[in-house]
């Protein structure tokens, strides 16, 4: 009699990965959180704000897929430590930047750090998952989302009162992240061996994921487009939500930052719940829920008062973020041997495209006002209906 054991899920490794992701994305989130300070200090317009976002996102986007492809062939377990060095340098540089060009160089360095961090960290989350991929990606991504949510809080209570130089204080976070990532790197050989053994014991599953090139191409196109639309909508909040709240409702900078924190925190909850539920009901269903669920809410949002603006933004981000883990795992199931490439593609290229969208939204905000931007963005979830063409590859998992 053969006893089939469930592959081990390394929760300690996933927890440390989630924490390092939190620190990484927290430091990145200080960029948009500091926009009101930078806008006043350097007399920036919304186009220049959008260009800062675009510079940061493109710096990460250009390298991530390339680094992912390289590390697929030649794993580099300690490369995230190198990435964190770039982030540290960019953060300190941003703290003491004295002109717009230096701001752009600084955020580009932070973007490069992100591009080096994500592919290998995504691979480690895949290796440590055992048979619970949704949970693993949920833990990893909830760290990033929570870190992104903390940026506005630190901006409200530290950066705003103490000024731009206080950004350098967060370099301590980069040093802590380096230590955590060094420990993670030491575990890669063991986890890689376990992951390979797990796949070897599941030959039928390994054969099942060898999809036709046309299926892979269609699936990746649809998934990339879905992520792009979600990121574009998310960037409209990261870059302009505080300005929207201050302009429409007359909120102070700290109050607007706290509302941005609540919005981003909802994404952290959503991505974890989506990963766990996706393990039970399938990726396909979760993706559809995240598309249809927020659509009526986004259409109502531009016309809501302050109270309902807060309620609606929480609900929108909670539902919309639920698909992130499912989209990423769906892509990994299409190309199971290219984890680094998938991590680089979906953390890099898509966020880069979101950065370009932020620059375009900045042009619209300058020309027609921030409120008009939110009216236009309210229709963005409609683009997600392209999921109708998504290949069904997870039928056996409740999909």
C-alpha positions in Angstrom: 0.0 0.0 0.0 1.4 3.4 -1.0 0.9 6.3 1.4 0.7 9.6 -0.4 1.9 12.5 1.8 1.0 16.1 1.2 4.1 18.1 0.1 5.3 20.2 3.0 4.4 23.9 3.1 7.3 25.9 4.6 5.3 28.5 6.6 8.5 29.9 8.2 10.1 30.6 4.9 6.8 32.0 3.5 6.5 34.3 6.6 10.0 35.6 6.1 9.4 36.1 2.4 6.2 38.0 3.2 8.1 40.2 5.7 10.9 41.0 3.3 8.3 41.8 0.6 6.6 44.1 3.2 9.8 46.0 3.8 10.6 46.2 0.1 7.2 47.5 -1.0 7.0 49.8 2.1 10.1 51.6 1.0 8.7 51.8 -2.6 5.4 53.2 -1.4 7.2 56.1 0.3 7.6 57.5 -3.3 3.9 58.2 -4.0 3.2 58.9 -0.3 5.8 61.7 -0.5 4.2 63.3 -3.6 2.4 66.1 -1.7 5.7 67.1 0.0 7.6 67.0 -3.3 4.9 68.8 -5.2 5.0 71.7 -2.8 8.8 71.8 -2.4 9.6 71.8 -6.1 6.4 73.3 -7.5 5.6 70.2 -9.6 2.6 69.8 -11.7 0.6 66.6 -12.2 2.4 65.7 -15.4 5.7 65.7 -13.5 4.2 63.6 -10.7 3.1 61.1 -13.3 6.6 61.1 -14.8 8.1 60.2 -11.4 5.8 57.2 -11.2 6.5 56.2 -14.8 10.3 56.5 -14.2 10.1 54.3 -11.1 7.8 51.7 -12.8 9.8 51.5 -16.0 13.1 51.1 -14.2 11.7 48.1 -12.6 9.7 46.8 -15.6 12.6 46.8 -18.1 14.8 44.5 -16.0 12.4 42.2 -14.2 11.6 39.9 -17.2 15.2 39.7 -18.2 16.4 38.9 -14.7 13.6 36.3 -14.4 14.8 34.6 -17.6 18.4 34.6 -16.5 17.6 33.2 -13.0 15.4 30.5 -14.6 18.6 29.1 -16.2 21.0 30.2 -13.5 19.3 30.5 -10.1 20.8 33.4 -8.0 19.5 32.9 -4.5 21.2 36.0 -3.1 20.3 38.4 -5.9 17.4 39.9 -3.8 20.1 41.1 -1.4 21.8 43.0 -4.2 18.4 44.4 -5.2 17.9 45.7 -1.7 21.3 47.5 -1.9 19.9 49.5 -4.9 16.7 50.3 -3.0 18.7 51.5 0.0 20.9 53.8 -2.2 17.8 55.2 -4.0 16.0 55.9 -0.8 18.9 57.8 0.7 19.4 59.7 -2.5 15.8 60.6 -2.7 15.9 61.9 0.9 18.6 64.4 -0.1 17.6 65.1 -3.7 17.7 68.9 -4.4 16.2 69.0 -7.9 13.7 67.2 -10.2 16.4 65.3 -12.1 17.9 63.8 -8.9 14.4 62.8 -7.8 14.0 60.8 -11.1 17.5 59.2 -10.7 16.6 58.2 -7.1 13.3 56.6 -7.9 14.9 54.8 -10.8 17.4 53.2 -8.4 14.5 52.0 -6.2 12.8 50.6 -9.3 15.9 48.7 -10.2 16.1 47.3 -6.7 12.5 46.1 -7.1 13.3 44.5 -10.5 16.1 42.4 -8.9 14.1 41.4 -5.8 10.8 40.1 -7.3 11.8 37.3 -9.7 13.9 35.2 -7.3 11.6 35.9 -4.3 8.6 34.7 -6.4 10.5 31.5 -7.2 11.2 30.9 -3.5 7.5 31.4 -2.7 6.7 28.8 -5.3 9.2 26.3 -3.9 8.1 26.8 -0.3 4.4 26.3 -1.1 4.2 22.6 -1.1 0.7 21.8 -2.4 -0.8 25.2 -1.3 0.2 27.6 -4.1 -2.7 30.0 -3.4 -1.8 30.3 0.2 1.9 30.7 -0.5 1.4 33.5 -3.1 -1.2 35.0 -0.8 1.2 35.2 2.1 4.0 36.6 -0.2 1.8 39.2 -1.8 0.0 40.2 1.4 3.4 41.3 2.7 3.9 43.5 -0.4 0.4 44.9 -0.2 0.7 45.6 3.5 4.1 47.3 2.9 2.5 49.4 0.2 -0.2 50.4 2.7 2.3 51.5 5.3 3.9 54.1 3.1 1.1 56.7 3.5 1.0 56.1 7.3 4.7 56.8 7.6 4.3 59.8 5.3 1.5 61.2 7.5 3.4 60.7 10.8 7.0 61.0 9.8 7.7 62.4 6.4 5.2 65.3 6.6 6.2 66.5 10.0 10.0 65.9 9.6 10.4 66.6 5.9 12.0 65.0 2.9 15.3 64.1 4.7 13.4 61.8 7.0 13.1 59.3 4.1 16.7 58.3 4.9 15.6 56.9 8.2 13.9 54.1 6.4 17.3 52.8 5.1 17.2 50.7 8.3 14.4 48.7 6.8 16.6 47.9 3.8 19.4 46.6 6.1 16.9 44.4 8.0 15.5 43.1 4.6 19.1 42.2 3.5 19.5 39.9 6.6 16.2 38.2 6.0 16.9 37.7 2.3 20.3 36.2 3.0 18.6 33.6 5.3 16.1 32.9 2.5 18.9 32.5 0.0 20.6 29.8 2.2 17.3 27.8 2.0 17.0 27.7 -1.8 18.9 24.5 -2.5 16.9 22.5 0.0 13.5 23.9 -1.2 14.4 23.5 -4.8 15.2 19.8 -4.3 11.9 19.3 -2.5 10.0 21.0 -5.2 11.7 19.0 -7.9 10.9 15.8 -6.0 7.3 16.8 -5.6 7.0 17.3 -9.4 8.7 14.1 -10.1 6.1 12.2 -8.0 3.3 13.9 -9.9 4.2 12.9 -13.5 0.6 13.1 -14.7 0.2 16.6 -13.4 3.6 17.5 -14.9 2.4 16.3 -18.3 -1.0 18.0 -17.9 0.6 21.4 -17.7 2.3 21.1 -21.1 -0.1 23.3 -23.0 -0.1 24.1 -26.7 1.8 27.2 -27.7 -1.4 28.9 -28.9 -3.0 28.2 -25.5 0.0 29.7 -23.7 0.1 32.7 -25.9 -3.6 33.5 -25.5 -3.5 32.8 -21.8 -0.5 35.1 -21.1 -2.0 37.9 -23.3 -5.3 37.8 -21.4 -3.6 37.6 -18.0 -1.3 40.4 -18.9 -4.1 42.6 -20.0 -6.1 41.9 -16.9 -3.2 42.8 -14.7 -2.6 45.9 -16.7 -6.1 47.2 -16.2 -6.0 46.4 -12.5 -2.6 48.1 -12.1 -3.8 51.2 -14.1 -6.8 51.6 -11.8 -4.5 51.0 -8.7 -2.0 53.6 -10.0 -4.8 56.2 -10.2 -5.1 55.8 -6.5 -1.5 55.5 -5.5 -0.5 58.6 -7.4 -3.6 60.9 -7.2 -6.0 59.7 -4.5 -4.6 62.1 -1.9 -4.9 65.0 -4.3 -8.5 63.9 -5.1 -9.5 63.8 -1.4 -7.8 67.2 -0.7 -9.3 68.9 -3.7 -12.9 67.5 -3.5 -13.4 67.2 0.3 -10.8 69.6 1.6 -8.9 67.0 3.7 -5.5 67.8 5.1 -2.4 65.8 3.9 -2.3 63.5 7.0 -6.0 62.8 6.7 -5.8 62.0 3.0 -2.7 59.8 3.6 -4.6 57.8 6.3 -7.5 57.2 3.8 -4.9 56.0 1.3 -3.5 53.6 3.9 -7.0 52.2 4.5 -7.5 51.7 0.7 -4.1 49.9 0.3 -4.7 47.8 3.4 -7.9 46.5 1.9 -5.7 45.2 -1.0 -3.5 43.3 1.5 -6.6 41.6 2.9 -8.0 40.9 -0.5 -4.9 39.3 -2.0 -4.6 36.9 1.0 -8.3 35.9 0.9 -8.2 35.5 -2.8 -5.2 33.2 -2.6 -6.8 31.0 0.0 -10.2 30.8 -1.6 -8.6 30.3 -5.0 -7.1 27.0 -3.7 -10.6 25.8 -2.9 -12.8 27.1 -5.8 -10.3 27.5 -8.6 -8.4 30.4 -10.2 -10.9 31.0 -13.0 -13.8 31.7 -10.6 -11.7 34.1 -8.4 -10.7 36.1 -11.5 -14.3 36.5 -12.6 -15.4 37.6 -9.1 -12.6 40.2 -9.1 -13.8 41.6 -12.4 -17.5 41.7 -12.0 -17.6 42.5 -8.3 -16.1 46.0 -8.2 -17.6 47.3 -11.5 -20.8 48.8 -10.1 -18.8 50.2 -7.2 -16.2 52.0 -9.4 -19.0 53.6 -11.4 -20.6 55.0 -8.3 -17.4 56.2 -6.6 -16.9 59.5 -8.4 -20.3 60.7 -7.2 -20.1 59.6 -3.6 -19.7 61.8 -0.5 -16.7 61.5 1.8 -18.1 58.6 3.9 -19.2 56.5 1.0 -15.9 57.3 -0.8 -14.1 55.6 2.0 -16.5 52.6 2.1 -16.5 52.1 -1.7 -12.7 52.4 -2.1 -12.2 49.7 0.6 -14.7 47.4 -1.1 -13.3 48.0 -4.6 -9.7 47.2 -3.6 -10.7 44.3 -1.5 -12.4 42.6 -4.4 -10.1 43.7 -7.1 -7.0 42.6 -5.3 -8.4 39.1 -4.7 -7.4 38.0 -8.2 -3.7 38.9 -8.0 -2.5 35.5 -6.6 -4.8 33.6 -9.0 -3.5 35.5 -12.1 0.1 34.8 -11.1 -0.5 31.1 -10.4 -2.5 30.8 -13.6 0.4 32.1 -15.5 2.8 29.8 -13.7 0.6 26.8 -14.5 0.9 27.8 -18.2 4.7 27.9 -18.0 5.7 25.8 -15.0 9.4 25.8 -15.8 9.7 29.6 -16.2 8.8 30.8 -12.7 11.4 33.6 -12.8 10.2 34.9 -16.1 6.5 34.9 -14.9 7.5 36.7 -11.7 9.5 39.2 -13.7 6.7 39.7 -16.3 3.8 40.2 -13.9 5.7 42.2 -11.2 7.8 44.1 -13.8 6.2 44.6 -17.2 2.7 45.1 -15.9 3.7 47.6 -13.2 5.8 49.4 -15.9 2.7 49.7 -18.1 0.8 50.9 -15.0 3.5 53.6 -14.6 3.0 54.8 -18.2 -0.7 54.9 -17.5 0.0 57.0 -14.4 1.9 59.5 -16.6 -1.0 59.7 -19.0 -3.4 60.2 -16.1 -1.2 63.0 -14.9 -1.7 64.8 -18.3 -5.5 64.3 -17.9 -5.4 65.6 -14.3 -3.6 68.7 -15.4 -5.9 69.3 -18.3 -9.3 68.4 -16.9 -8.9 68.0 -13.2 -8.4 65.0 -10.8 -12.1 64.4 -10.5 -12.4 63.8 -14.3 -9.6 61.2 -14.0 -11.6 59.2 -11.5 -14.7 59.4 -13.7 -12.7 58.0 -16.6 -11.0 55.3 -14.5 -14.4 54.1 -13.2 -14.9 52.3 -16.5 -11.6 50.5 -16.4 -12.9 47.3 -14.9 -15.0 46.8 -18.1 -11.8 45.9 -19.9 -11.6 42.8 -17.6 -14.4 41.2 -19.5 -11.6 39.9 -21.8 -11.3 37.1 -19.3 -14.0 35.4 -21.3 -11.2 34.2 -23.6 -9.0 32.9 -20.8 -8.2 29.2 -21.4 -9.6 26.8 -18.9 -6.6 25.0 -17.4 -7.7 24.4 -13.8 -10.8 22.3 -14.2 -9.5 19.6 -11.9 -9.2 22.1 -9.0 -12.6 23.4 -8.9 -12.0 26.0 -11.5 
